[in-house]
Each structure stands twice: as C-alpha cells, then as structure tokens.
Amino acid sequence: MASETTSKFPPNADQARLKSLGEKVRNRLEANPAIYKVPSDDVELFALGEFMSPAECGKMMELIDATAKPSKVFDLSYESGYRTSYSGDVDPQDPFVKKIGRRIDDLLGIEPLWGETIQGQRYMPGQEFQPHHDWFHPGTSYWDFEMSRGGQRSFTTMVFLNEVEAGGTTDFVDLGISLEPKPGVLLIWNNAKPDGTTNPMTIHAGRPVQAGAKYIITKWYRTRQWN
C-alpha cells in the first residue's frame, strides 16, 4: 500500500479544483427550479424527478443485465461481502447510453471528458454496498493511479431505475438521510465541502434489498479529463 509520504500527490492535491467546480455546479443546480436541494448543512445533495422515462429505465435495465458481473471495490473482492451487487460499465459507444450521459453532463455543466463511464448496478435480495465514500482516500493502494488518470472524484450522480419491493434504500449514514428508490429519480451530490476539501459526511450505503431487485446507474465526475 502506498504511503502519503511517498505519494506523488498530496492529500488535498485537487482542493482548488474541487472548490472551483463545486461552486460552478452548485450555482447551476440551485438556479434550476426543477431541482430539489435536500436540506442539510453537512452535504450538498440534490434530486431531480423524472430524469429518465419508464421506457428509458427499462432499456437501461436490459443493458445492465447484459453486462453485470460480481462487483469489486478496487482491491476488495466480491467475496469480502463489502459490495455484493452485480455491476458493469454499459457500452459508452451505445447511442442510448451516450444520450443519457450527455443529459447528465448538460444538467451539471461539467465538461463531458471529465465524466467516467456510466456504471450499471443490480442488487438482488440480500445484496448491499456497505458504507463508503466515492472520493479517493490518500494512502491507499489506488491513490496515485486514480489521481494520475483524472484526479479526485468531484460529483456523484445516480439514477434509480425501478421500484423495489422492500429494502434497497440509499442511506447517508452519518446524516440520518434514507432515500427510497423511485424510478427515474436522479440524485446528485458533491463529494467535497465548499472549501474543496473532501467531505467525510458523504459516507453512504446501498442497504440490502429485502425483496425484489434494485437497478441503478452511477456516473462519477473527476476534476479534469478522465482516462
């Protein structure tokens, strides 16, 4: 595992970029009357209903079923139990996927090349994603690699694609916020504080599905071009 003292990138290497991008996106979202800001002093969390139509949600679920494999989290395997969903990157060259990705880019006003490939995720009964941050932690085995290929993760966007019979909430565990999956709803959150430092309060979890299945897509954004 790399240490912070030997890393090419200091812990807050992207603070200025995160601060600037956060301000830009915050102003854009708050000026959009269709977007709801979840009340919180600790995290910038936004929601937009009907971002995807029922037909679009259904089509994306089919793509997820065609690509999903046991999920991993960097050097943690599926067998660790930390993340037990199935996931996979949907084809970024598919015109439908491109359309959805560009719609998210335009909503946030972030340079498209800064966005990662859309990832689809499927949770069946008992499957979950335990509490985690989307931003990268200094001193980890992946720190230098991820920082060198696009920098820190700035914003997370996530779309719920279907109704879940029971369970499967997305919980911001330190904030007491629990969000039920609603088809077509887009969630957006800033992984940093207004000053550009990464925000520990964004820790969140995909709670176990109790009945049925849960489908979502996630698109993360960096502080510069991702590759």
C-alpha beads as a LAMMPS data file, in Angstrom:
LAMMPS data file: protein, C-alpha beads

227 atoms
226 bonds

1 atom types
1 bond types

-500.0 500.0 xlo xhi
-500.0 500.0 ylo yhi
-500.0 500.0 zlo zhi

Masses

1 110.0

Atoms # bond

1 1 1 0.000 0.000 0.000
2 1 1 1.340 3.436 -0.921
3 1 1 2.015 5.899 1.874
4 1 1 1.232 9.576 1.837
5 1 1 4.917 10.458 2.286
6 1 1 5.946 8.660 -0.914
7 1 1 2.915 9.658 -2.984
8 1 1 3.314 11.951 -5.962
9 1 1 0.063 13.633 -4.914
10 1 1 -0.503 15.357 -1.559
11 1 1 -3.751 14.522 0.305
12 1 1 -5.587 17.630 -0.900
13 1 1 -3.929 17.854 -4.291
14 1 1 -7.182 18.815 -6.014
15 1 1 -8.617 21.145 -3.372
16 1 1 -8.578 24.246 -5.568
17 1 1 -10.172 22.370 -8.473
18 1 1 -12.837 20.841 -6.221
19 1 1 -13.669 24.245 -4.780
20 1 1 -13.983 25.892 -8.201
21 1 1 -16.005 23.069 -9.753
22 1 1 -18.215 22.792 -6.691
23 1 1 -19.115 26.460 -6.867
24 1 1 -19.869 26.258 -10.590
25 1 1 -22.143 23.229 -10.314
26 1 1 -23.807 24.447 -7.111
27 1 1 -24.819 27.710 -8.730
28 1 1 -26.110 25.920 -11.815
29 1 1 -28.212 23.424 -9.869
30 1 1 -29.615 25.970 -7.425
31 1 1 -30.749 28.107 -10.367
32 1 1 -32.730 25.201 -11.838
33 1 1 -36.309 25.274 -10.456
34 1 1 -36.841 21.595 -11.277
35 1 1 -34.087 20.505 -8.902
36 1 1 -34.748 19.907 -5.206
37 1 1 -31.967 20.544 -2.676
38 1 1 -32.136 18.107 0.229
39 1 1 -31.986 20.153 3.456
40 1 1 -28.609 19.587 5.097
41 1 1 -25.824 21.734 6.484
42 1 1 -23.304 18.931 6.029
43 1 1 -23.596 17.787 2.408
44 1 1 -24.686 19.267 -0.929
45 1 1 -27.291 16.768 -2.093
46 1 1 -29.773 17.382 -4.908
47 1 1 -32.590 15.404 -6.538
48 1 1 -34.466 15.622 -9.830
49 1 1 -37.601 13.612 -10.511
50 1 1 -38.485 12.063 -13.875
51 1 1 -34.939 12.442 -15.166
52 1 1 -35.408 9.205 -17.115
53 1 1 -38.709 7.957 -18.543
54 1 1 -40.100 4.500 -17.710
55 1 1 -39.115 3.295 -21.189
56 1 1 -35.560 4.604 -20.734
57 1 1 -35.311 2.953 -17.322
58 1 1 -36.450 -0.361 -18.787
59 1 1 -33.953 -0.193 -21.623
60 1 1 -31.106 0.611 -19.237
61 1 1 -32.054 -2.313 -17.006
62 1 1 -31.751 -4.632 -20.010
63 1 1 -28.253 -3.279 -20.688
64 1 1 -27.292 -3.821 -17.056
65 1 1 -28.497 -7.429 -17.149
66 1 1 -26.336 -7.990 -20.230
67 1 1 -23.145 -6.636 -18.641
68 1 1 -23.390 -7.126 -14.867
69 1 1 -20.709 -9.162 -13.096
70 1 1 -19.854 -9.536 -9.390
71 1 1 -18.849 -6.125 -8.072
72 1 1 -15.434 -5.161 -6.716
73 1 1 -14.125 -2.153 -4.836
74 1 1 -10.547 -1.620 -6.001
75 1 1 -8.630 -4.404 -4.214
76 1 1 -11.632 -5.861 -2.340
77 1 1 -13.235 -8.896 -3.948
78 1 1 -16.918 -9.771 -4.186
79 1 1 -16.320 -12.496 -1.614
80 1 1 -15.371 -9.897 1.006
81 1 1 -19.063 -9.079 1.404
82 1 1 -18.393 -5.344 1.298
83 1 1 -20.130 -4.888 -2.038
84 1 1 -22.307 -7.798 -3.093
85 1 1 -24.211 -6.322 -6.021
86 1 1 -23.562 -7.133 -9.658
87 1 1 -22.289 -4.253 -11.768
88 1 1 -20.717 -3.340 -15.070
89 1 1 -19.969 -0.415 -17.351
90 1 1 -22.659 -0.130 -20.003
91 1 1 -21.314 0.370 -23.524
92 1 1 -20.180 4.028 -23.719
93 1 1 -20.482 3.911 -27.526
94 1 1 -24.139 2.873 -27.460
95 1 1 -26.169 5.857 -28.755
96 1 1 -28.742 5.432 -25.979
97 1 1 -26.059 5.398 -23.280
98 1 1 -24.406 8.426 -24.881
99 1 1 -27.731 10.272 -24.790
100 1 1 -28.236 9.635 -21.076
101 1 1 -24.637 10.521 -20.256
102 1 1 -24.788 13.777 -22.176
103 1 1 -28.040 14.677 -20.453
104 1 1 -26.283 14.379 -17.093
105 1 1 -23.275 16.356 -18.375
106 1 1 -25.532 19.173 -19.550
107 1 1 -27.519 19.277 -16.325
108 1 1 -24.404 19.733 -14.196
109 1 1 -22.492 21.783 -16.731
110 1 1 -19.369 19.670 -16.328
111 1 1 -17.002 19.016 -19.212
112 1 1 -18.067 15.611 -20.672
113 1 1 -14.474 14.345 -20.839
114 1 1 -14.265 14.650 -17.052
115 1 1 -17.015 12.044 -16.582
116 1 1 -16.356 8.368 -16.038
117 1 1 -18.208 5.697 -17.978
118 1 1 -21.748 5.085 -16.736
119 1 1 -21.843 2.053 -14.448
120 1 1 -24.968 -0.067 -14.049
121 1 1 -25.659 -1.911 -10.798
122 1 1 -28.129 -4.640 -9.889
123 1 1 -28.967 -5.720 -6.346
124 1 1 -30.908 -8.906 -5.610
125 1 1 -32.311 -9.926 -2.183
126 1 1 -29.630 -9.780 0.489
127 1 1 -27.169 -7.819 -1.665
128 1 1 -25.784 -4.490 -0.492
129 1 1 -22.967 -1.944 -0.676
130 1 1 -21.691 -1.210 2.815
131 1 1 -20.919 2.384 3.967
132 1 1 -18.292 4.020 1.758
133 1 1 -17.111 7.265 0.205
134 1 1 -16.983 7.769 -3.558
135 1 1 -13.936 10.022 -3.279
136 1 1 -10.436 8.573 -3.150
137 1 1 -8.544 8.280 0.127
138 1 1 -4.860 9.237 0.315
139 1 1 -2.504 6.490 1.434
140 1 1 -4.417 3.713 -0.322
141 1 1 -3.088 1.293 -2.910
142 1 1 -5.040 3.056 -5.664
143 1 1 -4.365 6.711 -4.730
144 1 1 -1.577 7.570 -7.159
145 1 1 -3.165 5.619 -10.007
146 1 1 -6.559 7.290 -9.729
147 1 1 -5.130 10.752 -9.175
148 1 1 -2.977 10.372 -12.280
149 1 1 -5.901 9.435 -14.525
150 1 1 -8.336 12.244 -13.832
151 1 1 -7.865 13.394 -10.286
152 1 1 -10.255 13.309 -7.366
153 1 1 -13.920 12.452 -7.797
154 1 1 -15.910 15.656 -7.582
155 1 1 -19.597 14.876 -8.131
156 1 1 -21.588 11.659 -7.971
157 1 1 -24.783 11.214 -9.997
158 1 1 -27.075 8.225 -9.540
159 1 1 -30.390 7.302 -11.156
160 1 1 -32.882 4.857 -9.643
161 1 1 -34.381 2.714 -12.399
162 1 1 -37.147 0.693 -10.728
163 1 1 -39.422 0.239 -7.745
164 1 1 -38.002 -2.129 -5.123
165 1 1 -40.449 -4.371 -3.289
166 1 1 -38.656 -3.969 0.039
167 1 1 -35.329 -2.557 1.245
168 1 1 -32.632 -1.193 -1.009
169 1 1 -32.575 2.352 0.330
170 1 1 -29.605 4.641 -0.223
171 1 1 -28.598 5.916 3.216
172 1 1 -26.278 8.768 4.130
173 1 1 -25.399 7.057 7.349
174 1 1 -23.961 9.986 9.337
175 1 1 -26.782 12.333 8.321
176 1 1 -29.820 10.194 9.058
177 1 1 -30.966 10.537 5.435
178 1 1 -32.572 7.448 3.875
179 1 1 -33.784 7.603 0.270
180 1 1 -36.175 5.057 -1.208
181 1 1 -35.617 4.059 -4.840
182 1 1 -38.050 5.870 -7.130
183 1 1 -37.871 5.122 -10.877
184 1 1 -36.318 7.889 -12.924
185 1 1 -35.128 9.961 -9.972
186 1 1 -31.614 11.402 -10.287
187 1 1 -29.513 12.060 -7.180
188 1 1 -26.525 14.404 -7.315
189 1 1 -24.036 15.110 -4.559
190 1 1 -20.813 16.992 -4.142
191 1 1 -18.071 14.795 -2.702
192 1 1 -16.300 17.879 -1.362
193 1 1 -17.076 20.718 1.021
194 1 1 -17.404 24.289 -0.291
195 1 1 -13.720 24.879 0.542
196 1 1 -12.696 21.993 -1.736
197 1 1 -11.676 19.502 0.946
198 1 1 -13.206 16.033 0.628
199 1 1 -16.317 15.622 2.736
200 1 1 -16.406 12.702 5.228
201 1 1 -20.155 13.255 5.696
202 1 1 -20.843 11.914 2.187
203 1 1 -20.385 8.378 3.505
204 1 1 -23.341 6.378 2.194
205 1 1 -24.569 2.823 1.787
206 1 1 -26.784 0.791 -0.501
207 1 1 -28.822 -1.093 2.077
208 1 1 -29.702 -4.760 1.481
209 1 1 -32.594 -5.486 -0.820
210 1 1 -35.184 -7.466 1.128
211 1 1 -37.489 -8.400 -1.745
212 1 1 -37.411 -7.905 -5.499
213 1 1 -34.469 -6.284 -7.266
214 1 1 -32.874 -2.853 -7.383
215 1 1 -31.335 -1.306 -10.505
216 1 1 -29.378 1.938 -10.634
217 1 1 -26.828 3.690 -12.792
218 1 1 -23.973 5.788 -11.466
219 1 1 -21.791 8.339 -13.212
220 1 1 -18.864 9.922 -11.391
221 1 1 -17.014 13.064 -12.371
222 1 1 -13.361 13.935 -11.820
223 1 1 -11.564 17.289 -11.573
224 1 1 -10.031 17.009 -15.037
225 1 1 -10.118 14.691 -18.057
226 1 1 -10.643 11.064 -17.096
227 1 1 -8.868 8.292 -18.949

Bonds

1 1 1 2
2 1 2 3
3 1 3 4
4 1 4 5
5 1 5 6
6 1 6 7
7 1 7 8
8 1 8 9
9 1 9 10
10 1 10 11
11 1 11 12
12 1 12 13
13 1 13 14
14 1 14 15
15 1 15 16
16 1 16 17
17 1 17 18
18 1 18 19
19 1 19 20
20 1 20 21
21 1 21 22
22 1 22 23
23 1 23 24
24 1 24 25
25 1 25 26
26 1 26 27
27 1 27 28
28 1 28 29
29 1 29 30
30 1 30 31
31 1 31 32
32 1 32 33
33 1 33 34
34 1 34 35
35 1 35 36
36 1 36 37
37 1 37 38
38 1 38 39
39 1 39 40
40 1 40 41
41 1 41 42
42 1 42 43
43 1 43 44
44 1 44 45
45 1 45 46
46 1 46 47
47 1 47 48
48 1 48 49
49 1 49 50
50 1 50 51
51 1 51 52
52 1 52 53
53 1 53 54
54 1 54 55
55 1 55 56
56 1 56 57
57 1 57 58
58 1 58 59
59 1 59 60
60 1 60 61
61 1 61 62
62 1 62 63
63 1 63 64
64 1 64 65
65 1 65 66
66 1 66 67
67 1 67 68
68 1 68 69
69 1 69 70
70 1 70 71
71 1 71 72
72 1 72 73
73 1 73 74
74 1 74 75
75 1 75 76
76 1 76 77
77 1 77 78
78 1 78 79
79 1 79 80
80 1 80 81
81 1 81 82
82 1 82 83
83 1 83 84
84 1 84 85
85 1 85 86
86 1 86 87
87 1 87 88
88 1 88 89
89 1 89 90
90 1 90 91
91 1 91 92
92 1 92 93
93 1 93 94
94 1 94 95
95 1 95 96
96 1 96 97
97 1 97 98
98 1 98 99
99 1 99 100
100 1 100 101
101 1 101 102
102 1 102 103
103 1 103 104
104 1 104 105
105 1 105 106
106 1 106 107
107 1 107 108
108 1 108 109
109 1 109 110
110 1 110 111
111 1 111 112
112 1 112 113
113 1 113 114
114 1 114 115
115 1 115 116
116 1 116 117
117 1 117 118
118 1 118 119
119 1 119 120
120 1 120 121
121 1 121 122
122 1 122 123
123 1 123 124
124 1 124 125
125 1 125 126
126 1 126 127
127 1 127 128
128 1 128 129
129 1 129 130
130 1 130 131
131 1 131 132
132 1 132 133
133 1 133 134
134 1 134 135
135 1 135 136
136 1 136 137
137 1 137 138
138 1 138 139
139 1 139 140
140 1 140 141
141 1 141 142
142 1 142 143
143 1 143 144
144 1 144 145
145 1 145 146
146 1 146 147
147 1 147 148
148 1 148 149
149 1 149 150
150 1 150 151
151 1 151 152
152 1 152 153
153 1 153 154
154 1 154 155
155 1 155 156
156 1 156 157
157 1 157 158
158 1 158 159
159 1 159 160
160 1 160 161
161 1 161 162
162 1 162 163
163 1 163 164
164 1 164 165
165 1 165 166
166 1 166 167
167 1 167 168
168 1 168 169
169 1 169 170
170 1 170 171
171 1 171 172
172 1 172 173
173 1 173 174
174 1 174 175
175 1 175 176
176 1 176 177
177 1 177 178
178 1 178 179
179 1 179 180
180 1 180 181
181 1 181 182
182 1 182 183
183 1 183 184
184 1 184 185
185 1 185 186
186 1 186 187
187 1 187 188
188 1 188 189
189 1 189 190
190 1 190 191
191 1 191 192
192 1 192 193
193 1 193 194
194 1 194 195
195 1 195 196
196 1 196 197
197 1 197 198
198 1 198 199
199 1 199 200
200 1 200 201
201 1 201 202
202 1 202 203
203 1 203 204
204 1 204 205
205 1 205 206
206 1 206 207
207 1 207 208
208 1 208 209
209 1 209 210
210 1 210 211
211 1 211 212
212 1 212 213
213 1 213 214
214 1 214 215
215 1 215 216
216 1 216 217
217 1 217 218
218 1 218 219
219 1 219 220
220 1 220 221
221 1 221 222
222 1 222 223
223 1 223 224
224 1 224 225
225 1 225 226
226 1 226 227
